[in-house]
Amino acid sequence: MMGGMKIAVTGGSGKLGRSVVARLRQDGHDVLNLDRVGQRGTGFVLIDLTDYGQVADAIAGIDEHHGGLDAVVHLAAIPAPGIVPDVATFHHNMLATYNVFQAARRAGVDRIVYASSETVLGLPFETPPPYIPVDEEYPARPESTYSLVKHLEEQMAAQLTRWDPTLSITALRFSNVMEPEDYARFPSFQDDGTLRRWNLWGYIDARDGAQAVVRALQNAGPGFDTFIIAAADTVMTRPSADLAGEVFPGVPLAREVSGQETLLSIDKARRVLGYDPQHSWRDHVQADATA
């Protein structure tokens, strides 16, 4: 991906979105932030993504900002279960994603990267995963309305790219997004291995999430594909294999796991996209606090 592209980021004011917008601009791209909140004069456009007319118009062109886009990064969503009633989560997220995908297609934008979720892997893991580390190879197991929508979005993307073989849609299954100020609470996880069992002790630094978006824009080919995006380590100081054996005693290890290695496999993202996480919570919390 060359510098100087025109890229719209939906949800660019959010926790992950802020890092994505900053990284894309740092790399020399012209970035438009389509969101419900933001600061005027910063490439921000107020939009209701559930209104197809607004989305189609914004992607096709906005006189003061652009006359067409090269790519769309779709991050905007109600970001977790339980924030609003289930039906509101379904209606908002499903409709917004359809509108963004369809408007991009109609405008001739053939490169879309969007936020799927680790939840499609079966989170929270009240029913244990089939094996550890989990990866993209087993069928989706949505356990909430929020996760169900993420699964349906992936199915929709697969069909849209079947209709148009030149279209590239990449689903990044982001783990629990963290910023540096969040790491102060990580030591509180250490005494109870079950506190973060719900996502196999995973997380993703927002800056590495932004790197994953960049790598997908650069390296994803035509068609649809999914990638787990997590930090290289867990939120814990205990060895990952020990945690897995204690909390999920009946679940087989698919391969050897070393140290505090993530149990949300990022092998595919490393291999295909060139994703290489650079940030760890351990860089922000004093060693004596994690002992």
C-alpha positions in Angstrom: 0.0 0.0 0.0 1.5 3.3 -1.2 1.2 6.5 0.8 -1.3 9.1 -0.3 -4.4 6.9 -0.3 -7.8 8.3 0.6 -9.2 6.1 3.4 -12.4 6.4 5.3 -12.4 5.0 8.8 -15.8 4.5 10.5 -15.6 4.7 14.2 -12.3 6.7 14.0 -13.1 8.4 17.4 -13.3 5.1 19.3 -10.6 3.3 21.3 -9.2 1.3 18.4 -10.2 3.9 15.8 -8.0 6.7 17.3 -4.9 4.6 16.9 -5.9 3.5 13.4 -6.5 7.0 12.2 -3.2 8.2 13.8 -1.2 5.4 12.2 -2.7 5.8 8.8 -2.0 9.5 8.9 1.5 8.9 10.1 2.0 6.6 7.1 1.0 9.4 4.7 -2.6 8.7 4.0 -5.5 11.2 3.9 -8.0 9.9 6.4 -11.7 10.7 6.8 -13.2 9.8 10.2 -16.9 8.8 9.9 -18.4 8.7 13.4 -21.1 9.9 15.7 -18.7 11.9 17.8 -15.5 13.8 16.9 -13.9 17.2 16.6 -14.7 19.5 13.7 -11.7 20.4 11.6 -9.8 17.1 12.1 -11.2 15.2 9.1 -14.3 14.3 11.0 -17.7 13.9 9.5 -20.8 13.3 11.7 -22.8 10.4 10.3 -25.5 7.9 11.1 -24.2 4.7 9.6 -27.7 3.1 9.9 -28.9 5.6 7.2 -27.8 4.1 3.8 -28.2 7.4 2.1 -25.8 9.2 4.3 -23.3 6.3 4.1 -23.5 6.1 0.3 -23.1 9.8 -0.1 -20.1 10.0 2.3 -18.3 7.2 0.6 -19.0 8.5 -2.9 -17.7 12.0 -2.1 -18.0 14.9 0.3 -17.2 18.3 -1.4 -15.1 19.6 1.5 -13.2 16.4 2.0 -12.9 14.1 -1.0 -14.2 13.0 -4.4 -13.7 9.3 -3.9 -12.0 6.7 -1.7 -9.3 4.1 -2.2 -10.2 2.0 0.8 -12.6 1.7 3.8 -11.8 0.6 7.3 -15.0 -0.2 9.2 -14.6 -0.1 12.9 -17.8 1.6 14.1 -20.2 -0.6 16.1 -21.9 -0.9 19.4 -18.7 -2.5 20.8 -19.8 -5.2 23.2 -22.8 -7.2 24.5 -25.1 -5.7 27.1 -24.5 -2.0 26.4 -28.0 -1.7 24.8 -30.8 -4.3 24.4 -29.9 -7.2 22.2 -32.3 -6.2 19.4 -30.7 -2.7 19.3 -27.2 -4.3 19.0 -28.4 -6.5 16.2 -30.2 -3.8 14.3 -27.5 -1.2 14.6 -24.4 -3.3 13.9 -25.8 -5.5 11.2 -27.4 -2.6 9.3 -24.3 -0.3 9.7 -22.0 -3.0 8.3 -24.3 -3.8 5.4 -24.6 -0.1 4.5 -20.8 0.4 4.6 -20.0 -2.7 2.5 -22.8 -2.0 0.0 -22.0 1.7 -0.3 -18.3 0.9 -0.8 -19.1 -1.7 -3.5 -21.5 0.7 -5.3 -18.8 3.4 -5.3 -16.2 1.1 -6.7 -14.1 0.8 -3.6 -12.5 -2.7 -3.7 -10.6 -2.8 -0.5 -12.3 -3.1 2.9 -10.8 -4.0 6.2 -13.2 -4.3 9.2 -13.4 -5.2 12.8 -14.8 -8.6 13.4 -14.3 -10.0 16.9 -12.6 -12.7 19.0 -16.1 -13.5 20.3 -16.9 -15.6 17.2 -14.4 -18.1 18.6 -16.9 -19.0 21.3 -16.4 -16.3 24.0 -17.0 -16.4 26.8 -15.5 -19.8 27.0 -18.1 -21.3 29.4 -18.2 -24.1 26.9 -14.4 -24.9 26.4 -12.9 -24.4 23.0 -12.1 -27.5 21.0 -8.3 -27.0 21.4 -5.8 -24.4 22.5 -4.4 -22.2 21.1 -7.6 -21.3 19.3 -7.3 -20.3 15.6 -9.4 -19.6 12.5 -9.9 -23.2 11.5 -12.9 -24.3 13.5 -16.5 -23.1 12.8 -17.7 -19.9 14.4 -19.4 -20.3 17.8 -21.3 -17.1 18.6 -22.6 -17.1 22.2 -24.3 -13.7 22.3 -26.3 -11.4 20.0 -23.2 -9.2 19.5 -21.2 -12.2 18.4 -24.0 -13.5 16.2 -23.9 -10.3 14.3 -20.1 -10.5 13.9 -20.6 -14.0 12.5 -23.3 -12.9 10.1 -21.1 -10.0 9.0 -18.4 -12.5 8.1 -20.9 -14.6 6.2 -22.1 -11.5 4.3 -18.6 -10.5 3.4 -17.9 -14.0 2.0 -20.9 -13.8 -0.3 -20.2 -10.3 -1.4 -16.6 -11.2 -2.4 -18.1 -14.3 -4.2 -20.3 -12.0 -6.2 -17.3 -9.7 -7.0 -14.0 -11.6 -7.2 -12.0 -8.4 -7.4 -13.3 -7.2 -4.0 -11.1 -7.6 -0.9 -12.8 -7.8 2.5 -10.6 -8.7 5.5 -12.2 -9.5 8.9 -9.8 -8.8 11.8 -11.0 -10.7 14.8 -9.7 -8.3 17.4 -9.1 -9.3 21.0 -9.9 -7.0 23.9 -8.5 -3.6 22.9 -6.3 -1.9 25.5 -4.4 1.4 25.6 -1.4 2.0 27.8 -3.4 3.6 30.7 -5.4 0.3 30.9 -2.4 -1.7 31.9 -2.3 -0.5 35.5 -5.0 -2.9 36.4 -3.4 -6.0 34.9 -1.6 -6.9 38.1 -5.0 -7.4 39.7 -5.6 -10.4 37.3 -2.7 -12.4 38.6 -4.1 -14.1 41.7 -7.1 -15.7 40.0 -6.6 -17.6 36.8 -10.3 -17.7 36.1 -10.9 -13.9 36.0 -9.8 -13.7 32.3 -10.6 -17.2 31.2 -13.5 -15.8 29.2 -11.1 -14.9 26.3 -8.1 -17.2 27.1 -6.3 -14.3 28.8 -6.0 -12.3 25.6 -5.8 -8.7 24.7 -4.6 -6.4 21.9 -2.7 -3.1 22.3 -4.6 -0.5 20.2 -1.3 0.4 18.4 -0.8 -3.2 17.3 -4.4 -3.2 16.3 -3.6 -0.3 14.0 -0.6 -2.1 12.6 -2.9 -5.1 11.8 -5.2 -2.8 9.8 -2.2 -1.4 7.9 -0.9 -4.9 7.1 -4.3 -6.0 5.9 -4.6 -2.9 3.6 -1.2 -3.7 2.3 -1.2 -7.4 2.0 -4.7 -8.9 1.9 -5.6 -10.3 -1.5 -8.9 -10.4 -3.3 -11.7 -12.3 -1.6 -12.6 -12.7 2.0 -10.4 -13.8 4.8 -10.4 -13.8 8.7 -7.5 -13.2 11.1 -7.3 -13.3 14.8 -5.5 -10.2 16.0 -4.1 -10.3 19.6 -0.9 -9.4 21.5 1.9 -11.8 21.4 1.5 -12.5 25.1 -1.4 -13.0 27.6 -2.5 -10.7 30.4 -0.9 -13.1 32.9 2.6 -13.7 34.3 2.0 -17.4 34.7 3.0 -19.7 31.9 0.2 -20.1 29.3 0.4 -23.9 29.2 0.0 -24.0 33.0 -3.1 -21.8 32.9 -4.7 -23.8 30.1 -4.1 -27.0 31.9 -5.5 -25.7 35.2 -8.6 -23.9 33.9 -9.4 -26.0 30.8 -8.1 -29.5 31.9 -9.9 -31.4 29.2 -8.9 -29.3 26.3 -5.9 -30.5 24.2 -3.0 -28.3 23.3 -2.8 -28.2 19.5 0.9 -27.5 19.7 3.6 -26.6 22.2 3.1 -23.2 23.9 6.0 -21.4 25.5 6.2 -18.8 28.3 3.3 -16.3 28.3 2.5 -16.8 24.6 -0.9 -15.8 23.5 -3.5 -18.6 23.4 -5.4 -16.7 20.7 -3.3 -17.8 17.8 -1.8 -15.1 15.6 0.1 -17.5 13.5 -2.0 -16.9 10.4 -1.9 -13.1 10.7 1.9 -13.3 11.0 2.2 -15.6 8.0 -0.3 -14.0 5.6 -0.4 -10.4 6.6 3.0 -9.9 8.1 1.5 -8.8 11.4 4.1 -8.5 14.1 2.9 -7.1 17.4 5.3 -4.7 19.1 3.6 -3.7 22.3 3.1 -5.6 25.6 1.5 -4.6 28.9 4.7 -5.7 30.6 6.4 -2.6 29.1 4.1 -0.3 31.1 3.9 -2.1 34.5 6.9 -2.3 36.8 8.4 -5.7 37.2 7.7 -5.9 40.9 4.0 -5.4 40.3 3.9 -8.5 38.1 6.0 -10.8 40.2 
